[in-house]
Amino acid sequence: MRRDLTNSVLAILVFTVLLGLAYPLATTGLAQVLFPNKADGSQIERDGKVVGSRLIGQDFRRPVKGPDGKDKLDADGNPVLEADPRYFQSRPSATGYNPAATFFNNLGPNSEKLRTLFEANLAAYLKLERPYNPGLAKGDVPPDAVQTTASGVDPHISEDNAEIQARRIAKVRGLDLDRVLELVGENTDDRGLGVLGEPGVNVLEL
């Protein structure tokens, strides 16, 4: 029995060192050498400051100001937010793009609450984009502009969604539409492995 216990303890120590220390250190070291940016979280820097990760979406809304100049609050005491027209808008998120709590809305297709949520998202999208896209109808709105992300931090929107928003960006920022669409193309990721999913526009990079 003593031999069995000794062998068991030795096995625990050996595999702890191998799999708990040596293997993680080796893979981390190789990743830092071969893919340093990806190993550090695919960080995006601007003026020498990290502003986010290309893998994690962000919220580009802004607080709504009241007549007194202070932020409006909802019934729960949270700031009321509205889309900032100067920026491309990420798709709706159940987490408010909080990377510390990734989840989806968990509402079924027959949920009345989900229907109300989608209707509100659709109305907000049309209100924001119609002034810059005359004749924009409900049927023209891409699904990702209304439906929440699966993780709550999806950094991508569809090309159709970006093209609609590009007209607003061009007008608000006084840019040529062709230049804005060119930037959209430069920040569009292809299908995974060339065949999986659809191309997506990385909003934070854009």
N, C-alpha and C positions, 0 to 999 in steps of 0.2 A: 504493500500500500504506500510505503514511504517513497518507493521508486516512481509510482504513478503520480503522486503529489509533486515530486521534484520535476518530473517531465512536464507536468501541466504548468507549473510555475515558469519553467524555462521556455515553454512554448508561448506563454502569455508575454514574457519579456521580449523574446525574439520578434514575435509578430508586432508587438507594440513599437519596437524600434524600427522595424522594416516598414510597416504600413502606417504607423502614426507619426514617424519622424523622417525616415530616409526617403520614402516615396513622395510625400508632399513637398519636401525640400527639393527633390530632384525635378519634379514636374513644375514647381514654381520657378526654379532656376532656369529651366529650359524655356519656359514661357516668357520670362523676362528677357532672355537673349534673343529668341526667335520672333516673339510678338509683344514687344514692350508696351505698346499703346493698348492693345487688347487686354493684356494681363493686368493693366492698371485700371481697367474699367472703361476703355474707349472714351476717355475724357475729352471734352471740347474746351479749348482755351480761347480767350479773347483778351487782348492786351495783357497777356501774361497771367490772367486770372481764370481759374477753372469755373465755367458757367454751367456745366452739366455733362451728361454722358449721351453719346449718340444712341445708346440702347434704352434710355429712359426718357419718356416724353415729359413735357412740362405744361403747365397751365398758363395760357397767354391772355387770361382775362384780367380785368382791373376792378377795384372796388367802386361801387356806385356812390357818388357824393350826394348828401342831402343839401337843403337850402342853407344850412349852417356851415357847409364846407366839410363836415365830418362824414365818415363812412356810414352808410346805411346798414342797419343790422336786421337780420331776420328774426323770427320768433324764438329761435334758439340762441340768439346773441352772436351769430356768425355774420361776417361781412357779406353783403349782397354783391355779387359779382356780375359784370357784363363783359362781353367780348371787346377787346381793345382793337379798334379798326385798323391800327397801324401794323398789326401782325397777322400772319397766318394763324388760324386757330386749330388746335388739336381736336381730335374727335372727343365726344363726351366721355367722361370717366366717372365711375361710381365712387372712386376714392379721392377725386379732386387732384389726381396725379400725385398722390402722396406715395413715394417709393417705400415708405416704412410699412405700408399696409396695402398690398396688392390683392385685389379680388374683383369679381364681377358682380353685377346687381342681383344675381341669383333669383330672378323673376321668370316664371314660366311663360310660354307663348300665349296662354289664355288669361294671363293676369291683367286685370283692369288697371292696376297701378302701372304696369309696364306700358300699356297703351297710352295712358295719360302722360307718362314720362316721354315717350316717343313723340307724341303730339306737341308737347311743350318744346322739345328739342327742334322739331321741324319748324314750328312757328318762329322760334328765335333765329334759326338759320335763315329763313326767308326774309325776316325783318332786317337782318344784317346785310344780306347779299343782294336782295332785289333792287335797291337803289343803283347798284352798279351792274346788274344783270337784268335789264328790262325784259319782262315776259317770263322770268324764271318761275316755273310751275312746280307744284309738289312732286310730280312725277320725274322732274329733272334733278331732284336732290339725290345725291349718292347715299346709299344706306349707311356708310361710315360717318356721315355728317349727323346722323340721328341716333344710331345705335351706340351704346357704350362699349368700351374696349373689354376684352376678355380678362386682361390683367389689371386694368386701371392705369397703366403707365405705357401703353403702346405709343411709340414715337412716330408712327407713320399715319398718313392719310392717303386716300386713293388719288390717282392722277386726275380723275374727274373733279373731285372735291377741290384739289389745288388749283385747277384751271378756273373754276368758278370764283374762288377767293382771289385769284391773281388780278382780276379786274378791279376789285376793291383796293388791293394793295397799290396797284399802279396809279389809281386816281388819288388816293389819300396821300401817297408819298410823292406824287408828281413825277412818276417814272414812266418810261415807255413800256407798254404792255408786252411787246416782244422781248424786252430785256428781262422782265419779271418771269415770263414763261421760260426763258433761257435758264434762269437761275433755278426754276423748278426742275427742269430737266437735269441740271448738274447735281441736284440733291435727291434724285430718284434712285432707289435701290431696285435692282432687277429681281426676278423670281429666284427663290432659293434653289440652288443647284441648276438654275436655268429652267426648271419646270414646276417647282412647288409654289403655290400661292399666286399672288398678283404683284406687279411692281408697286412699290410704296414710296411716297415722298416723306423724307425725314424732316419734320417740322422744325425741330430745334436747330438742325444744321442749316436749314433754309433761312 
